[in-house]
Amino acid sequence: MSQKRNIGKYSVALLAPTSTGQYGQVIEGFQDTLKEILPEAFVCPFYLLGAQRESVRACLYQVVQDKYDLVVTMGVSTGKLVANYFDKSNIDIPHILLGYATAIEDGLFQFEKNRTSVYYQVQSIKDYVDFFVFSCSKYKKVLGVMDEFFFKDPYSDSFEISDKYKNSGLLSYLESSDELRRYSFKNNFFMDIKQFASSYDLYRQVGIFKRHYEAMLFFEGSGFFEAIPILHNEKSEILIFSGLIEPVEKGQAPIGWGLNHNVLGVEAAKMAFNILEKGVAAGNINCLKINHKRLPAINLSLAKNYNLDLDKIVSYCKKNNGIIIEE
């Protein structure tokens, strides 16, 4: 849950599935920027396990009772649940949705609503696999790590990937497991896609992973990047390929391919300033699509311990404005 709300000129409720991984980057960007441009604002984070309906509703009850001035949500499930709750309950608290690329297509802006959004242009997760094939071709048994709730329809009690999400604009980002497996076979390696409900669900199977896989590929949609430093500390021989740049920069993963998610938080903070301080209605602020490209990253001090062609990867990073962490 959250910390106790302080008294300030403005109060902002920040709802996120977790404070780690890409979510942590967005939170840091939002809080740091808002503190700089609007120090009178108090940000109260609510961390929700898997963005489940009951936990979201419990938080929203507190948000409404405490009369928060703004709600910021992160991710598809959390954003959709909050928007639906506000619409059904006729709640008019300003709402900024972060990281929800198909909010417009899903009808959340169909009528005049007190909300806006910041999101990245959708890119194919095959980008990850392409760079993996290029840089880690000697690794033939690969586990792809995904977040179960990243696929789950928040209005369904089923844990299956919903047809709506499969057929939405996110299709290029959420290709089915079967398609990725076929792609891996064509490129002469085996990729097993697994979805996890929690970090504990992932941790308890690490011993099995060590016996059956040579590499683990953490897709950007995974909420379990906190597992990367744990695997690193265990000095596991499994190659960690990160869907975030941060673990590579921190010396927790040898190689990765990702975005700087901090930018989402920074842009959302600017929107929050306009809403809170200038009195602009959230519905009058245009949704912002960020077109940043993912970047390759390599940590040479770690990468030298794995079966990688470092010269080839470094050359690729230089040509594509990637990140190279020197020894």
C-alpha positions as a printed Julia matrix, in Angstrom:
327×3 Matrix{Float64}:
   0.0     0.0     0.0
   1.0     3.64    0.39
   2.62    5.8     2.95
   0.4     8.07    5.01
  -0.63   11.12    3.07
   1.05   14.39    4.04
  -0.51   17.83    4.01
   0.55   19.84    0.98
  -0.82   22.26   -1.54
  -1.4    19.4    -4.0
  -1.63   15.64   -3.51
  -0.89   13.12   -6.26
  -1.7     9.41   -6.05
   0.73    7.31   -8.12
  -0.56    3.78   -8.79
   1.93    1.21  -10.1
   2.19   -2.62  -10.09
   5.67   -2.41   -8.49
   8.48    0.04   -7.8
  11.13   -1.97   -9.66
  12.26   -2.36  -13.27
  10.83    0.0   -15.84
   8.22    1.11  -13.31
  10.98    2.3   -10.98
  12.52    4.34  -13.78
   9.19    6.03  -14.56
   8.51    6.72  -10.87
  11.96    8.25  -10.4
  11.53   10.48  -13.45
   8.08   11.62  -12.3
   8.95   12.28   -8.66
  12.28   13.99   -9.31
  10.87   16.25  -12.03
   7.71   17.18  -10.14
   9.72   17.97   -7.0
  11.85   20.34   -9.05
   9.09   22.16  -10.92
   6.33   21.95   -8.3
   7.76   21.37   -4.8
   4.34   22.04   -3.25
   3.07   18.73   -4.65
   3.13   15.61   -2.49
   3.33   12.29   -4.36
   1.94    9.24   -2.57
   2.81    5.92   -4.29
   0.53    2.89   -4.14
   2.18   -0.38   -5.21
  -0.32   -2.98   -6.39
   0.44   -6.68   -6.74
  -0.28   -7.5   -10.37
  -2.79   -4.65  -10.7
  -5.59   -6.91   -9.46
  -9.06   -5.44   -9.31
  -9.61   -5.61   -5.56
  -6.27   -4.03   -4.66
  -6.86   -1.22   -7.17
 -10.37   -0.57   -5.85
  -9.15   -0.47   -2.26
  -6.53    2.14   -3.21
  -9.05    4.19   -5.17
 -11.43    4.21   -2.23
  -8.66    5.8    -0.15
  -7.78    8.22   -2.96
 -11.38    9.43   -3.22
 -11.86    9.63    0.56
  -8.65   11.66    0.98
  -9.58   13.92   -1.93
  -6.4    13.59   -3.99
  -5.96   16.23   -6.67
  -4.51   13.95   -9.36
  -4.17   10.24  -10.1
  -1.29    8.88  -12.19
  -1.4     5.22  -13.27
   1.29    3.03  -14.78
   0.67    0.15  -17.16
  -2.29   -1.17  -19.13
  -4.18   -3.08  -16.46
  -3.9    -0.44  -13.74
  -4.79    2.39  -16.12
  -7.8     0.58  -17.52
  -9.13   -0.44  -14.12
  -8.87    3.1   -12.76
 -10.46    4.68  -15.86
 -13.34    2.2   -15.72
 -13.83    2.77  -11.98
 -13.88    6.55  -12.43
 -16.34    6.33  -15.34
 -18.77    4.01  -13.58
 -18.6     5.97  -10.32
 -18.76    9.41  -11.98
 -15.48   10.42  -10.35
 -13.87   13.44  -11.98
 -10.36   13.37  -10.52
  -7.78   14.26  -13.22
  -6.08   11.11  -14.48
  -2.78   10.65  -16.34
  -2.21    7.21  -17.88
   1.4     6.12  -18.41
   2.56    3.36  -20.72
  -0.89    2.49  -22.12
  -0.32    2.58  -25.88
  -3.86    1.62  -26.94
  -5.87    3.73  -24.5
  -7.41    5.69  -27.38
  -8.25    2.55  -29.38
  -9.74    0.99  -26.24
 -12.26    3.83  -26.0
 -10.93    5.55  -22.89
 -11.07    8.9   -24.7
 -14.25    8.2   -26.66
 -16.18   10.8   -24.68
 -15.04   13.98  -22.95
 -13.03   12.67  -20.01
 -10.76   14.29  -17.46
  -7.72   12.26  -18.51
  -4.68   12.24  -20.77
  -1.74    9.91  -21.39
   1.97    9.52  -22.13
   3.17    6.38  -23.9
   5.88    4.95  -26.1
   5.25    4.09  -29.71
   4.66    0.34  -29.82
   7.58   -1.68  -31.16
   7.85   -5.38  -31.78
   9.32   -7.61  -29.09
  10.99   -9.37  -32.02
  13.47   -6.49  -31.8
  14.79   -8.11  -28.65
  15.0   -11.5   -30.28
  16.72  -10.07  -33.37
  19.43   -8.49  -31.25
  19.68  -11.63  -29.14
  20.19  -13.74  -32.27
  22.83  -11.3   -33.49
  24.73  -11.0   -30.22
  24.11  -14.3   -28.39
  23.92  -16.83  -31.22
  25.98  -19.43  -29.33
  23.23  -19.76  -26.69
  20.71  -22.34  -27.91
  18.39  -22.93  -24.91
  16.66  -19.7   -23.92
  13.94  -18.81  -21.41
  11.84  -15.76  -22.24
  10.49  -14.12  -19.06
   7.17  -12.3   -19.23
   4.74  -10.89  -16.7
   1.48  -12.86  -16.51
  -0.52   -9.73  -15.74
   0.97   -7.89  -18.7
  -1.22  -10.06  -20.93
  -4.22  -10.55  -18.68
  -7.51   -8.82  -19.46
  -8.18   -6.93  -16.19
 -11.92   -7.58  -16.54
 -11.55  -11.34  -16.8
 -10.99  -13.88  -14.05
  -9.16  -16.05  -16.57
  -5.38  -16.0   -16.7
  -5.34  -16.66  -20.45
  -4.16  -14.01  -22.86
  -7.37  -12.36  -24.03
  -8.29  -12.23  -27.73
  -8.86   -8.5   -27.36
  -5.22   -7.95  -26.41
  -4.01  -10.34  -29.1
  -5.99   -8.46  -31.74
  -5.38   -4.93  -30.47
  -2.77   -2.42  -31.56
  -0.43   -4.1   -29.1
  -0.14   -7.16  -31.3
   3.25   -6.02  -32.6
   4.42   -5.82  -28.99
   2.71   -8.88  -27.56
   3.27  -11.57  -30.14
   2.05  -14.97  -29.06
   4.44  -17.44  -27.48
   3.98  -19.82  -30.41
   5.07  -17.17  -32.91
   8.23  -16.45  -30.92
   8.98  -20.16  -30.66
   8.64  -20.57  -34.42
  10.91  -17.59  -34.91
  13.52  -19.11  -32.59
  13.46  -22.43  -34.45
  14.09  -20.61  -37.72
  17.15  -19.03  -36.11
  18.52  -22.32  -34.81
  17.79  -22.01  -31.11
  14.98  -22.93  -28.72
  13.03  -20.27  -26.82
  10.62  -21.3   -24.09
   8.24  -18.47  -23.1
   7.06  -18.47  -19.49
   4.71  -16.06  -17.74
   4.98  -15.52  -14.0
   2.39  -14.26  -11.54
   4.9   -12.89   -9.03
   8.59  -12.54   -8.27
   8.28  -15.43   -5.83
   6.84  -17.56   -8.63
  10.01  -16.84  -10.61
  12.48  -17.2    -7.73
  11.3   -20.63   -6.66
  12.04  -22.07  -10.11
  15.55  -20.64  -10.56
  17.15  -24.01   -9.75
  15.16  -25.62  -12.56
  16.13  -22.85  -14.96
  19.83  -23.42  -14.29
  19.46  -27.06  -15.32
  17.46  -26.49  -18.48
  18.46  -23.11  -19.96
  21.63  -21.36  -21.03
  20.18  -17.86  -21.17
  17.24  -15.86  -19.78
  15.72  -13.07  -21.83
  13.76  -10.57  -19.7
  11.29   -8.84  -22.0
  10.45   -5.19  -21.38
   6.92   -6.11  -20.35
   8.22   -8.2   -17.48
   7.72   -6.71  -14.02
  10.42   -8.93  -12.53
  13.66   -7.12  -13.27
  14.42   -7.23   -9.54
  15.33  -10.88  -10.19
  18.32   -9.83  -12.31
  20.56   -8.6    -9.47
  19.68  -11.71   -7.44
  20.71  -13.99  -10.31
  23.85  -11.89  -10.71
  24.73  -12.21   -7.02
  24.3   -15.98   -7.24
  27.0   -15.93   -9.92
  24.76  -18.04  -12.12
  26.23  -19.25  -15.38
  22.98  -18.37  -17.14
  23.41  -15.43  -19.51
  21.02  -12.61  -18.57
  19.71  -10.58  -21.5
  17.87   -7.56  -20.09
  14.93   -5.71  -21.6
  16.05   -2.68  -19.58
  19.31   -0.8   -19.97
  19.62   -0.06  -16.23
  20.78   -3.56  -15.12
  23.52   -3.43  -17.76
  24.64    0.0   -16.55
  24.66   -1.19  -12.93
  26.77   -4.26  -13.69
  23.97   -6.76  -13.05
  23.5    -8.01  -16.63
  26.12   -8.33  -19.39
  23.9    -7.34  -22.29
  20.53   -5.77  -23.0
  18.25   -3.91  -25.36
  15.8    -1.32  -24.09
  14.49    2.15  -23.49
  15.12    4.81  -20.9
  11.7     4.78  -19.25
  12.6     7.78  -17.13
  11.33    9.96  -20.01
   7.71    8.85  -19.45
   7.85   10.08  -15.87
   9.47   13.37  -16.82
   6.78   14.15  -19.42
   4.0    13.1   -17.03
   5.37   15.47  -14.38
   5.14   18.34  -16.87
   1.51   17.44  -17.49
   0.89   17.28  -13.74
   2.31   20.79  -13.36
  -0.1    22.13  -15.98
  -3.05   20.36  -14.36
  -2.3    21.26  -10.74
  -0.64   24.67  -10.92
  -2.1    26.16  -14.12
  -5.56   24.62  -13.8
  -5.58   23.02  -17.25
  -8.12   20.2   -17.54
  -6.44   16.85  -18.17
  -8.86   16.25  -21.04
  -7.55   19.39  -22.75
  -3.96   18.11  -22.78
  -3.11   16.12  -25.89
  -1.95   12.54  -25.38
   1.8    12.33  -25.93
   3.42    9.56  -27.96
   7.18    9.24  -27.44
   9.06    7.86  -30.41
  12.37    6.95  -28.77
  14.08    3.86  -30.16
  15.39    1.01  -28.07
  19.15    0.91  -27.72
  21.63   -1.97  -27.44
  23.79   -2.05  -24.33
  26.77   -4.11  -23.19
  28.79   -4.25  -19.99
  32.26   -5.41  -21.02
  33.44   -6.39  -17.54
  30.56   -8.88  -17.27
  30.26   -9.84  -20.93
  33.84  -11.16  -21.07
  32.72  -14.01  -18.78
  30.27  -15.32  -21.38
  30.49  -16.86  -24.81
  29.97  -13.62  -26.73
  31.68  -12.0   -29.69
  32.54   -8.72  -27.95
  34.11   -7.02  -30.97
  31.0    -7.62  -33.06
  28.64   -6.4   -30.32
  30.72   -3.3   -29.53
  30.83   -2.41  -33.23
  27.05   -2.78  -33.45
  26.52   -0.62  -30.36
  28.73    2.13  -31.79
  26.86    2.13  -35.11
  23.45    2.26  -33.37
  24.19    4.82  -30.63
  24.18    2.05  -28.06
  25.6     2.03  -24.55
  29.01    0.53  -23.85
  30.09    0.15  -20.22
  33.86   -0.16  -20.21
  35.82   -2.48  -17.93
